[in-house]
Amino acid sequence: MSRWKALPAELHPHVHQLLVRLRRLKDRGELSTRQLAAKTGYSARSWQRYLNGRSLPPRKAVEAMARIGGDDPTRLLVLHELAAERWAEGRVATAGAPESAPSAPAHTPTERQPYGRRVPALVTAGAVALVLSVSAALLLAVRLADARAELADARAGTVAAAPATVSESLVPVIYTCRPERRDGRWYAGLSRTTDTILAYTHVGPEVAEAQCLLRRAGISPGEIDGVFGPKTQRAVERVQTRDGLVVDGVIGPHTWKALRAVAPE
């Protein structure tokens, strides 16, 4: 059995549970990461990142692991969907909330703070806000770098890789929306998915498809660049609020259904 490193403590329990299940399947089959690469189409380095909690494995990788390990793919994919909904949330919360941030001093309602004390407090609050903004930007940059690294791994591998969601030519890029209605649903010509989980910092044509559909719905996601940034997340939350969905800023099957719905004529 493999000697696993401890998973990062900041992982959400749903993510932690998914990775533990994947590790058990790998141990059960007595497979090395090279053997996993040969059987699944995802590189050995990618599997090392997935199983050590540095990247969330894509849906197709989880499905392939279930098939190889003889596990029920339906249950494992449900667990993956729950983990995907919490992945970005947990990473942003960890990056944006340093434990050492000073808390505001308590005082009674009748106490008046001298002006000289209020100025440092305002400066501190502004510094904290700046740190949070920089942290979010760095997180997005790390995600883009990770996507480039995964593409490089796939090209360097000895086996054919699964279709990549990003490539060096797509980061950055401006996509063209070609909206059309088929079978009672709207498509923008970039992806036909109806269940791919997309969250903050994800990149690729699926994100661009969602951005096109958001724009068609009259809600601006910013540039159609395939990057799930703050503007796209706010636009998703507006659609979820409008349609009575769970407002979490994550695009799942229910949000895809709302985005692809045909507006009443």
Backbone torsions as a table, in degrees:
resi	resn	phi	psi	omega
1	MET	NA	142.6	-178.7
2	SER	-65.9	149.3	174.0
3	ARG	-97.0	101.9	-173.1
4	TRP	-85.8	146.0	169.1
5	LYS	-75.8	152.3	177.2
6	ALA	-65.1	139.0	177.9
7	LEU	-71.6	152.2	179.3
8	PRO	-55.0	135.2	-175.7
9	ALA	-66.0	-23.4	-175.7
10	GLU	-81.5	-3.2	-179.5
11	LEU	-65.3	140.5	175.2
12	HIS	-65.3	147.6	-179.8
13	PRO	-53.7	-35.2	178.9
14	HIS	-65.0	-41.1	178.2
15	VAL	-66.8	-43.7	179.7
16	HIS	-59.2	-42.9	-178.8
17	GLN	-64.8	-40.5	179.2
18	LEU	-62.0	-46.6	-176.9
19	LEU	-67.1	-35.9	176.7
20	VAL	-62.8	-41.5	179.0
21	ARG	-63.4	-42.4	179.5
22	LEU	-65.2	-39.1	177.2
23	ARG	-62.7	-40.3	179.5
24	ARG	-64.5	-39.8	178.1
25	LEU	-64.1	-39.8	177.3
26	LYS	-63.4	-43.6	179.3
27	ASP	-65.9	-39.7	-179.1
28	ARG	-60.8	-40.2	179.8
29	GLY	-84.8	-3.7	-179.4
30	GLU	52.3	48.3	-176.4
31	LEU	-103.8	141.1	170.6
32	SER	-86.5	168.3	178.9
33	THR	-65.3	-30.3	176.2
34	ARG	-66.3	-40.6	177.8
35	GLN	-66.5	-38.1	175.7
36	LEU	-61.0	-41.3	179.1
37	ALA	-60.8	-42.3	-178.6
38	ALA	-67.0	-32.6	-175.5
39	LYS	-89.3	-24.4	-173.7
40	THR	-111.5	-21.3	-176.7
41	GLY	88.7	-1.1	175.4
42	TYR	-102.5	137.6	-171.9
43	SER	-64.8	161.0	179.4
44	ALA	-61.8	-39.2	178.8
45	ARG	-65.7	-36.8	177.2
46	SER	-62.4	-43.9	179.3
47	TRP	-64.2	-34.4	176.9
48	GLN	-63.5	-40.3	178.2
49	ARG	-67.8	-42.6	-179.2
50	TYR	-60.9	-50.3	-172.1
51	LEU	-75.7	-15.6	177.3
52	ASN	-101.7	7.3	173.2
53	GLY	79.0	17.8	179.1
54	ARG	-92.1	-21.5	175.3
55	SER	-142.3	147.8	176.8
56	LEU	-83.2	124.9	-179.9
57	PRO	-64.3	141.2	177.4
58	PRO	-68.0	164.4	-176.0
59	ARG	-57.8	-43.6	-177.1
60	LYS	-66.9	-32.1	177.1
61	ALA	-66.8	-41.1	178.3
62	VAL	-64.4	-41.5	179.8
63	GLU	-63.7	-40.5	178.7
64	ALA	-65.2	-40.7	179.0
65	MET	-63.5	-40.4	178.4
66	ALA	-62.4	-41.5	-179.6
67	ARG	-64.5	-42.9	-178.8
68	ILE	-68.0	-40.5	-176.8
69	GLY	-84.4	-2.4	179.5
70	GLY	72.3	25.9	179.2
71	ASP	-96.3	165.1	178.9
72	ASP	-73.5	111.4	-176.9
73	PRO	-64.8	-30.1	-177.9
74	THR	-63.2	-48.6	-179.7
75	ARG	-64.3	-39.7	-178.3
76	LEU	-69.1	-35.6	179.5
77	LEU	-71.9	-33.3	173.9
78	VAL	-62.9	-43.7	178.0
79	LEU	-63.5	-37.7	178.1
80	HIS	-64.6	-39.9	179.5
81	GLU	-63.5	-41.7	177.4
82	LEU	-64.1	-41.0	-179.6
83	ALA	-65.8	-39.9	-178.9
84	ALA	-64.2	-35.9	179.4
85	GLU	-66.4	-26.6	-176.9
86	ARG	-101.2	-11.6	-173.6
87	TRP	-60.4	-57.5	-178.6
88	ALA	-64.1	-38.2	-179.7
89	GLU	-59.1	-45.4	-179.3
90	GLY	-67.9	-40.1	-179.4
91	ARG	-66.8	-42.1	179.7
92	VAL	-66.1	-41.5	-179.4
93	ALA	-62.4	-38.9	-179.1
94	THR	-69.1	-41.3	-177.9
95	ALA	-73.9	-27.1	-170.7
96	GLY	-100.6	-2.7	-175.7
97	ALA	-129.9	74.9	178.9
98	PRO	-63.7	136.7	-176.3
99	GLU	-67.5	-22.4	-175.6
100	SER	-85.2	1.2	-179.3
101	ALA	-61.0	129.1	-177.0
102	PRO	-67.8	140.3	177.3
103	SER	-92.1	155.0	-177.6
104	ALA	-70.0	135.3	179.6
105	PRO	-66.3	137.2	179.4
106	ALA	-76.1	143.9	175.9
107	HIS	-151.8	158.9	-178.2
108	THR	-77.4	156.6	-178.5
109	PRO	-58.6	-27.3	-176.0
110	THR	-89.2	-6.5	-177.1
111	GLU	-80.2	135.9	177.6
112	ARG	-110.9	123.4	-180.0
113	GLN	-80.9	137.0	176.6
114	PRO	-60.4	149.6	-178.6
115	TYR	-58.3	-37.7	-178.7
116	GLY	-62.2	-27.9	179.1
117	ARG	-83.6	-30.1	-179.2
118	ARG	-68.5	-33.9	-177.6
119	VAL	-61.5	-50.5	177.0
120	PRO	-59.8	-34.9	179.1
121	ALA	-63.7	-41.6	178.5
122	LEU	-66.4	-38.7	178.1
123	VAL	-63.1	-42.0	179.0
124	THR	-63.0	-43.2	179.4
125	ALA	-62.0	-41.0	178.2
126	GLY	-64.5	-39.0	179.2
127	ALA	-64.5	-41.3	178.6
128	VAL	-62.9	-43.3	178.7
129	ALA	-61.4	-38.5	178.4
130	LEU	-65.2	-40.8	179.2
131	VAL	-61.9	-42.4	179.7
132	LEU	-63.0	-41.3	-179.4
133	SER	-65.5	-43.8	179.4
134	VAL	-64.6	-38.3	179.6
135	SER	-61.9	-43.7	179.5
136	ALA	-63.8	-40.1	178.5
137	ALA	-65.2	-41.1	178.5
138	LEU	-63.8	-38.3	179.6
139	LEU	-61.9	-41.8	178.5
140	LEU	-65.7	-39.3	178.6
141	ALA	-64.9	-39.5	178.2
142	VAL	-63.0	-40.4	179.2
143	ARG	-62.1	-41.7	179.0
144	LEU	-65.6	-41.3	178.1
145	ALA	-64.0	-38.7	178.8
146	ASP	-64.6	-37.6	178.3
147	ALA	-64.6	-41.0	177.4
148	ARG	-63.9	-40.6	-179.7
149	ALA	-63.9	-39.8	179.9
150	GLU	-65.4	-38.2	177.2
151	LEU	-64.1	-41.6	178.8
152	ALA	-63.0	-40.3	177.7
153	ASP	-60.9	-42.6	-177.3
154	ALA	-65.5	-37.7	179.8
155	ARG	-70.7	-33.0	-177.4
156	ALA	-81.1	-15.4	-177.1
157	GLY	-68.9	162.4	-179.2
158	THR	-91.1	-7.7	179.7
159	VAL	-115.5	159.8	179.9
160	ALA	-69.6	131.9	-177.9
161	ALA	-88.0	157.3	175.4
162	ALA	-68.4	158.5	-179.3
163	PRO	-54.6	127.2	-177.1
164	ALA	-83.4	146.5	177.7
165	THR	-85.3	-16.6	178.6
166	VAL	-136.5	159.7	173.3
167	SER	-148.0	167.9	-177.2
168	GLU	-60.7	-30.6	-179.6
169	SER	-76.5	-12.1	-178.1
170	LEU	-101.1	3.5	-177.6
171	VAL	-129.1	104.0	-7.9
172	PRO	-88.2	167.0	178.6
173	VAL	-159.6	153.0	174.8
174	ILE	-108.5	121.1	-178.8
175	TYR	-87.7	158.2	177.1
176	THR	-107.6	126.4	179.2
177	CYS	-85.0	131.6	175.4
178	ARG	-127.9	72.9	-174.8
179	PRO	-64.9	135.3	174.6
180	GLU	-152.3	153.5	-178.2
181	ARG	-103.1	129.0	178.1
182	ARG	-138.4	131.0	176.1
183	ASP	52.0	38.5	177.3
184	GLY	78.5	12.5	179.2
185	ARG	-131.6	156.2	177.1
186	TRP	-97.7	138.7	175.7
187	TYR	-132.5	151.0	-178.8
188	ALA	-110.2	6.1	176.5
189	GLY	82.9	10.0	-178.0
190	LEU	-113.3	-27.5	178.3
191	SER	-163.4	145.2	178.1
192	ARG	-107.1	14.2	-177.5
193	THR	-64.1	149.6	175.0
194	THR	-127.7	-0.3	-176.3
195	ASP	-140.2	0.4	179.2
196	THR	-63.6	131.5	178.9
197	ILE	-83.8	123.5	178.3
198	LEU	-122.5	136.4	-179.2
199	ALA	-142.2	176.8	-177.2
200	TYR	-53.7	131.9	-179.6
201	THR	84.2	-2.6	174.4
202	HIS	-71.7	152.4	-179.8
203	VAL	-135.8	158.2	174.5
204	GLY	131.8	177.3	-177.3
205	PRO	-64.4	-28.9	177.4
206	GLU	-62.3	-39.9	176.7
207	VAL	-64.0	-42.9	178.8
208	ALA	-62.4	-37.8	176.7
209	GLU	-59.2	-46.5	179.2
210	ALA	-63.1	-39.5	179.1
211	GLN	-62.8	-40.0	177.7
212	CYS	-62.8	-42.5	-179.1
213	LEU	-68.9	-34.1	175.2
214	LEU	-63.3	-43.5	179.0
215	ARG	-64.2	-39.2	177.8
216	ARG	-61.6	-32.4	179.9
217	ALA	-78.8	-0.6	178.3
218	GLY	87.0	16.4	179.9
219	ILE	-121.2	116.5	-174.3
220	SER	-75.9	125.7	174.9
221	PRO	-97.0	9.6	-172.9
222	GLY	90.4	-151.6	178.8
223	GLU	-67.1	147.9	174.0
224	ILE	-86.1	75.9	-173.3
225	ASP	-113.9	1.5	178.8
226	GLY	74.6	14.6	179.4
227	VAL	-113.1	121.5	-178.7
228	PHE	-82.3	84.1	-179.3
229	GLY	-101.5	-168.1	-176.5
230	PRO	-60.6	-40.3	-178.8
231	LYS	-65.6	-42.3	178.3
232	THR	-64.2	-40.3	-179.7
233	GLN	-63.3	-42.4	178.8
234	ARG	-65.0	-37.9	178.8
235	ALA	-65.2	-39.8	177.7
236	VAL	-62.2	-43.0	-179.8
237	GLU	-63.2	-34.6	178.6
238	ARG	-67.2	-40.5	177.2
239	VAL	-64.1	-43.0	-179.8
240	GLN	-63.9	-38.9	177.2
241	THR	-65.5	-43.8	-178.6
242	ARG	-61.8	-38.5	-174.8
243	ASP	-98.1	9.7	176.2
244	GLY	70.3	29.0	178.8
245	LEU	-93.9	171.5	173.8
246	VAL	-65.4	123.9	-175.9
247	VAL	-89.7	93.0	179.9
248	ASP	-126.9	-1.0	179.5
249	GLY	71.4	11.2	-179.6
250	VAL	-111.5	134.2	179.1
251	ILE	-91.3	112.7	175.6
252	GLY	-121.9	-167.3	-177.3
253	PRO	-55.5	-40.9	-178.0
254	HIS	-68.3	-40.5	179.7
255	THR	-70.2	-38.7	174.6
256	TRP	-58.0	-42.5	-179.6
257	LYS	-60.6	-41.6	179.1
258	ALA	-66.5	-39.8	-178.6
259	LEU	-68.9	-32.9	-177.3
260	ARG	-90.7	-3.6	-178.5
261	ALA	-67.1	146.6	178.1
262	VAL	-86.9	126.4	179.6
263	ALA	-66.4	141.5	179.0
264	PRO	-61.1	138.0	-178.3
265	GLU	-89.9	NA	NA
